[in-house]
Amino acid sequence: MVLVEEYAGLGIHTVLSIQRLFPRHFKNVVFCSVGLVDSAQFKGAAALHALEAKVRRDLEQYVELARRMGFYAEHRMAVGTDLIEELERMCLALVHEFSRTVIFAGQLVFQRENLFTRSLHHETAFSIQRRLQFAGTQVIILPIRVWEKRRAA
């Protein structure tokens, strides 16, 4: 299982890191994502349907990427107001559905971390790892490096 947000660099690099670190070990992947309902942005049923559609589109892109890499791939999604709670519920259900499940999450690691990068990139991976650990399920957090741009002279 790979926990992803939107279809972007962190999720793509997480999948590539799994392949690099465990070559030919995994043959199947299930991408999991939660559409977070934000009360400030929620404007009714149409907004909820748009959020679901976006999450589904992003997950389908991950499935297509994994299939091009030779994996069998599926996706699961949920929509809710508590990201960690929804991820925990989804992960625990999938652990019972699939045998020998390994859960992966990516975490950005900045070459030069500062207060801004620390606060901007929340600790979702560590929070879900902590919750699932106490439920008896392992989560592997893969560090995804972010290099500092070199400034032109």
Order of alpha helices (4+ residues) and beta strands (2+ residues): beta-alpha-beta-alpha-beta-alpha-beta-alpha-alpha-beta
